């Protein structure tokens, strides 16, 4: 099943993650692995290729500081094959970041700046993904400029290669504007995007990601509206994702999640949620962190999701009456760390 990848995006520099904030940090190399057992069945029939033990993710990340205000970051997916025999296909990101004062400038392979919390999450932390998350090719070459309007508000303008470029035509682009903010319990990530899906033809995205934190509860609500020429702009081609999380103790996170992907248009502008698709996915699970002092170094997870509706992309594993059960372990490996 084709998986979209989303990155480790932190606070205002959510585009591709940042090197350590420690001014003495010279280089930090670490790995992150996730292994699962999963069971997929559709209408009671087991999907054997999608079931069994899986090595889900093997991520290698390198962050470093070149000089004052100039850092770099690189993340490589070791377990991903290059579909067109290019090393860069398995590179999530590789960029330099110049950050003088309130401004920041990045160049290299980056995450396409779309709003939304499911989209922004580390792929190893996504369970029961929506059809939109599962299909969007989100890592592309490009450049971006960000400005901290206030200590709580950040704007980023970005131009990248289009996620829908082809080997025959790589001269296609995406133009993105995103606002990320933190105001008390409310944390928005909103974007406006114009993406070239064919030569000189564009599909527009509005991404509204919202997170609400109250005590030990957190609620993430994402809305993506997609539209192109000669179709109704609002409400015909949308994805809605809701994720409710509760942490009774620092070691536990219990969550319930639902997504709704629908495309009621009859045009072939949307390559991710295809026309005449209407699919709902709902379920939940938990995460358990056994280590107290190094919480994110080891995690156990279990979740169960059920999908129903119509998915006109018959190549996807998620179809009507699909049951998905997943359990596994994730852990971080500290490989090398050096300070000045």
C-alpha positions, 0 to 999 in steps of 0.5 A: 500500500502506497504510503505518504510520508510526513515529517518531524516538524517542531513548533515554528520550524515545522517544515523539515525539522531543525538541528539542535537548539544547543549552540554548542551542538556540532553534529547529532546522528540517530536512527529510528526503527519501527517493527509491526505485526499487522492484519488486513482483511476486506469483507472477511477475507485476509489480505495476505500481502498486507498482513504479517510481520513488517519492518515499517520504518528505518529512519536515519537522521543527521543534524548539524551546525556549520556556523552561527545561524547556519545548520543542516539536516538530512533524513534518509529512509533506509528501508525504502527502494528508489522507484526511478533508481535515484538515491533521492527517492529515499531521502525525506529531506536534505537541506541547509537552514540560515536563521538570522533573527526573525527570518529563516531560509531553507534550500534543498529537499523539503516537506511541501508546506501543507497545513494539518497535524496528521500530515505533519506527524512523523510517519512512524507515529501515524496510525490509521492514516486517511486516504489523503495522508496515504497518497500525498508525495510530500517531499520535494526539492525547493526553497522557502523563507519564513518570518516570525511575526511574533514569538507565537506566529510564524509565516512561511512562503515556499516554492517546490517541485510539484508533488505530481511531477513526472519523469517526463516533466519535472518542470512543474511547481507548487506554491505554498503559504502557511501560518503556524501559531501557538496561542494558549491551548489553540495551535493552528497550522493553516495553509493555502497552496497552488499545485501544478498537477499537469502542465499549466494546470493547478489544483488549489488546497486549503489546509486547516490544521487545528490542535487543542490542548487541555490538561491531559487531553489533546484534540487534532482537527484537520480539514483539507479542501481541494479544487481546480478549474470548472468545479465547485470550490468548497465542499466537493473534494475534501478530507477531514481528520479528527484525533482525540488523545488522552494521557492518563500518565506520561507513559500512556497515550490512548487515542481515538481517530476518524477520517473522512475522504470524499471526492464528489467531482467528475474531474481528474484533477485530484490524483490522491482522493480519486473522483467518486471516492467516499471513504470513512476510517475509524478506530483507536488504540494506545501507545505505551512508553516503558522508560521514564527518563528516556520516554521516546527511546522505546514505545509499544503500540496497539491499534485497530481501525475499520474502513467502509465506503467506496475507494475508486483507487482499486490499487489501495489496500483500504477498501470497503469493509477493511479491518486493520489491526496493528501492534508493534515496537518503535525505538530510537538509536543514538549513533553519534553526538558531538559538541564544539 
